[in-house]
């Protein structure tokens, strides 16, 4: 069964948001590494480094989760209840992704202002 258009639109949006989170996190790590080499004991920099690494892990896990959901609802014997549950799962994941994107962007803006 093809994925319903509403679910596919949600998957597409999630993938765009995850791409943005990944770009921001990679950029943040690139900004933090030189600072950490100069200020190795700076707790805030260590926290930022951990946050960006966690965000990259979140992106990887989320992409796998999206693929698993898409595979599940593409099955020929999928029920309407399973499709509805998939939509709810994807909606919840979108909320968490937006939070990660916002948090990462705030820290990235802070780091860029230090330049």
Sine and cosine of phi, psi and omega as CSV:
sin_phi,cos_phi,sin_psi,cos_psi,sin_omega,cos_omega
0.00,0.00,0.73,-0.68,0.04,-1.00
-0.93,0.37,0.45,-0.89,0.02,-1.00
-0.94,0.33,0.76,-0.65,0.03,-1.00
-0.84,0.55,0.55,-0.84,-0.09,-1.00
-0.86,0.50,-0.57,0.82,0.01,-1.00
-0.91,0.41,-0.64,0.77,0.02,-1.00
-0.94,0.35,-0.66,0.75,0.01,-1.00
-0.90,0.45,-0.63,0.78,0.04,-1.00
-0.89,0.45,-0.64,0.77,0.04,-1.00
-0.91,0.42,-0.67,0.75,0.04,-1.00
-0.89,0.46,-0.69,0.72,0.00,-1.00
-0.88,0.47,-0.68,0.73,0.02,-1.00
-0.90,0.43,-0.68,0.73,0.03,-1.00
-0.86,0.52,-0.70,0.71,0.00,-1.00
-0.89,0.45,-0.62,0.78,0.06,-1.00
-0.90,0.43,-0.71,0.71,0.01,-1.00
-0.90,0.44,-0.65,0.76,0.02,-1.00
-0.91,0.42,-0.62,0.79,0.07,-1.00
-0.87,0.49,-0.68,0.74,0.01,-1.00
-0.91,0.41,-0.68,0.73,0.03,-1.00
-0.88,0.47,-0.65,0.76,0.01,-1.00
-0.90,0.43,-0.70,0.71,0.03,-1.00
-0.88,0.48,-0.74,0.67,-0.01,-1.00
-0.89,0.45,-0.65,0.76,-0.02,-1.00
-0.92,0.40,-0.66,0.75,0.04,-1.00
-0.90,0.44,-0.68,0.73,0.04,-1.00
-0.89,0.46,-0.67,0.74,0.02,-1.00
-0.88,0.48,-0.69,0.72,0.04,-1.00
-0.89,0.46,-0.62,0.78,0.03,-1.00
-0.91,0.41,-0.52,0.85,0.05,-1.00
-0.98,0.22,-0.57,0.82,-0.09,-1.00
-0.98,0.19,-0.59,0.81,-0.09,-1.00
-0.80,0.60,-0.76,0.65,0.01,-1.00
-0.91,0.42,-0.57,0.82,0.03,-1.00
-0.92,0.39,-0.65,0.76,0.01,-1.00
-0.91,0.41,-0.54,0.84,0.03,-1.00
-0.93,0.37,-0.45,0.89,0.03,-1.00
-1.00,0.02,-0.55,0.83,-0.06,-1.00
-0.80,-0.59,0.95,0.31,-0.15,-0.99
-0.90,0.43,-0.44,0.90,-0.06,-1.00
-0.98,-0.17,0.16,0.99,-0.03,-1.00
-0.96,0.28,0.93,-0.36,-0.08,-1.00
-0.89,0.46,-0.65,0.76,-0.02,-1.00
-0.89,0.45,-0.68,0.74,0.03,-1.00
-0.90,0.43,-0.61,0.79,0.05,-1.00
-0.90,0.44,-0.66,0.75,0.04,-1.00
-0.89,0.45,-0.69,0.72,0.03,-1.00
-0.89,0.46,-0.69,0.73,0.02,-1.00
-0.86,0.52,-0.72,0.70,0.01,-1.00
-0.90,0.43,-0.66,0.75,-0.01,-1.00
-0.88,0.48,-0.71,0.70,-0.01,-1.00
-0.92,0.38,-0.62,0.78,0.07,-1.00
-0.90,0.43,-0.66,0.75,0.04,-1.00
-0.90,0.44,-0.60,0.80,0.02,-1.00
-0.90,0.43,-0.64,0.77,0.04,-1.00
-0.91,0.42,-0.63,0.78,0.06,-1.00
-0.91,0.42,-0.68,0.73,0.05,-1.00
-0.85,0.53,-0.68,0.74,0.01,-1.00
-0.87,0.49,-0.73,0.68,-0.02,-1.00
-0.88,0.47,-0.73,0.68,0.00,-1.00
-0.90,0.43,-0.64,0.77,-0.01,-1.00
-0.90,0.43,-0.65,0.76,0.02,-1.00
-0.89,0.45,-0.65,0.76,0.05,-1.00
-0.91,0.42,-0.65,0.76,0.00,-1.00
-0.91,0.42,-0.67,0.74,0.04,-1.00
-0.88,0.48,-0.70,0.72,0.00,-1.00
-0.89,0.46,-0.66,0.75,0.02,-1.00
-0.89,0.45,-0.66,0.75,0.02,-1.00
-0.91,0.42,-0.70,0.72,0.00,-1.00
-0.88,0.47,-0.66,0.75,0.03,-1.00
-0.89,0.45,-0.65,0.76,-0.04,-1.00
-0.91,0.42,-0.67,0.75,-0.06,-1.00
-1.00,0.05,-0.05,1.00,0.09,-1.00
-1.00,0.01,-0.13,0.99,-0.01,-1.00
-0.90,0.44,0.55,-0.83,-0.03,-1.00
-0.91,0.41,-0.41,0.91,-0.06,-1.00
-0.97,-0.24,0.40,0.92,-0.03,-1.00
-0.93,0.37,0.60,-0.80,0.01,-1.00
-0.99,-0.15,0.28,-0.96,0.06,-1.00
-0.89,0.46,-0.58,0.81,0.03,-1.00
-0.89,0.45,-0.65,0.76,0.03,-1.00
-0.92,0.40,-0.60,0.80,0.04,-1.00
-0.92,0.40,-0.67,0.74,0.03,-1.00
-0.89,0.45,-0.69,0.72,0.03,-1.00
-0.89,0.45,-0.63,0.77,0.04,-1.00
-0.89,0.46,-0.67,0.75,0.04,-1.00
-0.88,0.47,-0.66,0.75,0.04,-1.00
-0.91,0.42,-0.69,0.73,0.03,-1.00
-0.88,0.48,-0.69,0.73,0.00,-1.00
-0.93,0.38,-0.60,0.80,0.05,-1.00
-0.89,0.45,-0.68,0.74,0.04,-1.00
-0.90,0.44,-0.65,0.76,0.02,-1.00
-0.91,0.41,-0.60,0.80,0.05,-1.00
-0.89,0.46,-0.68,0.74,0.05,-1.00
-0.86,0.50,-0.71,0.70,0.02,-1.00
-0.91,0.41,-0.59,0.81,0.02,-1.00
-0.92,0.39,-0.67,0.74,0.03,-1.00
-0.89,0.46,-0.65,0.76,0.05,-1.00
-0.88,0.48,-0.70,0.71,0.01,-1.00
-0.90,0.44,-0.64,0.76,0.01,-1.00
-0.90,0.43,-0.71,0.70,-0.01,-1.00
-0.90,0.44,-0.73,0.68,-0.01,-1.00
-0.87,0.49,-0.71,0.71,0.02,-1.00
-0.90,0.44,-0.65,0.76,0.00,-1.00
-0.90,0.43,-0.64,0.77,0.03,-1.00
-0.88,0.47,-0.71,0.70,-0.01,-1.00
-0.93,0.36,-0.64,0.77,0.03,-1.00
-0.88,0.47,-0.68,0.73,0.06,-1.00
-0.88,0.48,-0.66,0.75,0.04,-1.00
-0.86,0.50,-0.73,0.69,-0.02,-1.00
-0.91,0.42,-0.62,0.78,0.01,-1.00
-0.92,0.38,-0.52,0.85,0.03,-1.00
-0.95,0.30,-0.29,0.96,0.04,-1.00
-0.97,0.23,-0.33,0.95,-0.04,-1.00
-0.89,0.45,0.00,0.00,0.00,0.00
